[in-house]
Amino acid sequence: MTPKHKTKTHSKFLSPKQITGAEALVKCLENNGVEYIFGLPGGSVIPIFDALVNSKIKLVLVRHEQGATHMADGYARATGKPGVVLVTSGPGATNTVTGIMTAHMDSVPMVVLTGQTISPMLGKDAFQEADIVGISMPAVKHSYLVKNTNDIPRILKEAFYITNTGRPGPVLIDLPKDMVAGPFTGSLDPKMDIPGYTVPAKGNQKDILKMAKMFNEAKKPLLLVGHGAVIAKAEDAVRAFVRKLKIPVTNTLLGKGVFPETDPLNLGMLGMHGTAYANKALINCDLICSVGSRWDDRINGNNAEFCVGAKKLHIDIDPAEMGKIVKPDASVVGDARLVLEELIKHVEPQDTRAWIEELAFYRTEFPLKYSNDHGLTAQKVIDELYQLTKGKATIVTDVGQHQMWAAQFCLTEHGRKWLSSGGAGTMGYGFPAAVGAQFGTPKELVVAIVGDGGFQMTMPELATVAVHKLPVKVIIINNRFLGMVRQWQELFFGNRLSGVDLEGSPDFVKLAEAYGIKGIRISKVEDVRSKLLEALDHNGPVLIDAEVIKEGNVFPMVPAGKSAHHIIIEPPTTQLEKPTGST
Amino acid sequence: MANKNNKKRDTHTISMLVANKPGVLVRVAMVFARRGYNIDALVVSPSVNPLYSRMTITAKGDPNTLDQIIKQAAKLIDMIHTEEHSDVDAIHRELALLKVKATPANKATIVKLAKKFRTHIVNENDKAIIIEQTGTTDELDAMEMLLKKHGITEMVRSGKLVMAKGKEST
């Protein structure tokens, strides 16, 4: 080695003591503000786990890598900071794919570090080798394969920047073992090199003025808030906008809490299982403005019949969302908060009283309701939980009927107090996501509402809860069915039940006790309140098995592929035709 | 079968400036494949800056889907610039190598044809003639049609290259 070469390698950033790639990696994670890593080790990542021994970063050992990704996701949604996952190569890496896709669909920031075989063995079918960069490619915002140890700090810096700016999304970093085990001689604070990445911020002024004009001409405007408004921290901006214009608001499943659901101007969730009055507003509005929603098919149903005659306005930070589903009459690409803060200056309050009254009428005519006459319903359990917590708790749901009932009855006061897998609809998400949320917000009351089906997909994480004595409360809405599919089979397939009976499930109270966790069973209407109170008062984790009636159905319901006109408010008495829409 | 006019209108030429890194081609191809869009031709070559590569993609299909594809591709972190080009705003060129069966009877005709189309005969013996042609897609299509009756045994086309006219960037 020539002296010239030597001076080149020894930059002023060189640490006094030789460190490994793994140590550099952990240092960079610390520098990026990481407080928790959710993961599970294996051969290729032992050097990284070794480097974590001396780090202030807390490691949460999971029982399955999918759990780690959902924990990181719940952590990210509850705090707004990226969740970090560390797993080994091969099956360790592939087990993260569902969690990565879940985060991607809902624009959640997450950095996934996967082990990889040593670089000379890449592509040679080495033990526990998987092409995770290839496998995960359609489900990540970006990904890296580290080919030089000294690139680690730059890649981490870029990953943390990319994952949580613009439209957030997961970033995967694949780390061949020799890259982390080898010596690191580079800079710990390098420059980023992502010339192709730009983040839209302020919207175009001309677009904003065009939008303002439409608002000023509308008689029956409706604001639709989605997850983008939560991500952009647009809560205050949305509230100020709505208060100034006195216009009704509806939210998507993930937009819950941006505008308080207890406010009379809030119509609650719209779409397939949204309130009848939110869906009536869709039919009758003459302007709908989406703030950070992507007109998902659960909302639109049938695009050709969606808000016919209404002006459609779209505010989103992702330019690819413009015209993807709905062709907007006016659109602004930009940060939801910044756009609304500008838009509000150019809109004038119109007389919306008649419009508000019309919707108030629908609210009294078609309220959300349930009956206690035929046994314990899921709605009763969820409603009672809401009455006891009144929007103070962070509610995390799994996917299925209980999720929709929770969306209907757990009114939400703020963004980040409602976490749910929306786009992906990932069963098994709720429980580990609640665990992650609890790690991220240790002072908050975190309640997971899950089904007996989804819970069993990720329930090994009970061990993680037990080890950390996390005070998370898990309510299993136990109807001994895969309820949402059973509901479809009942309504659309002549009640030919196929693959939905969950016989063989364990006794969940005993299961909790086997982990040393408090288990509580609720089976009677009159016990709901006292048992829930007992759970909420317990200083530690609680698993509640709520044995609800087996064949409850979620209403209202807009059949998939239909417009809001076809909303079913009461249980139908005749067989319905099979839905044409997606899933 | 779509008639020729329809085919032409549905053909799109997209130029992309991308980071010169492994895996970028896969990321771009996936944006097309996921939406069931077939790539007809693809040229990847170094750009004037060695950090970036130039991709020129020719694809057929529904313009709304293509619009979404371009927007999604533009979001790729490794994508520096992407642009769809029409015949009017850019120079389009393609290169073809055509191997034609040579017989004493047709050889003179082929040589004449090659001259007429301002192409080059780059290799010939008593069995086959290889013709090199550079031109627009239409010119290449026309030459192919004419040579077909003499028996084209092999054809390789480069795929389209485009460059924006004037000071516009490609």
Chai-1 contact restraints between the chains, C-beta under 6 A:
chainA,res_idxA,chainB,res_idxB,connection_type,confidence,min_distance_angstrom,max_distance_angstrom,comment,restraint_id
A,P138,B,M30,contact,1.0,0.0,6.0,A-B,restraint_1
A,H142,B,I77,contact,1.0,0.0,6.0,A-B,restraint_2
A,I194,B,I77,contact,1.0,0.0,6.0,A-B,restraint_3
A,G196,B,I77,contact,1.0,0.0,6.0,A-B,restraint_4
A,G196,B,D78,contact,1.0,0.0,6.0,A-B,restraint_5
A,G196,B,M79,contact,1.0,0.0,6.0,A-B,restraint_6
A,G196,B,I80,contact,1.0,0.0,6.0,A-B,restraint_7
A,Y197,B,I77,contact,1.0,0.0,6.0,A-B,restraint_8
A,P319,B,K71,contact,1.0,0.0,6.0,A-B,restraint_9
A,A320,B,K71,contact,1.0,0.0,6.0,A-B,restraint_10
A,A320,B,Q72,contact,1.0,0.0,6.0,A-B,restraint_11
A,A320,B,K75,contact,1.0,0.0,6.0,A-B,restraint_12
A,K324,B,Q68,contact,1.0,0.0,6.0,A-B,restraint_13
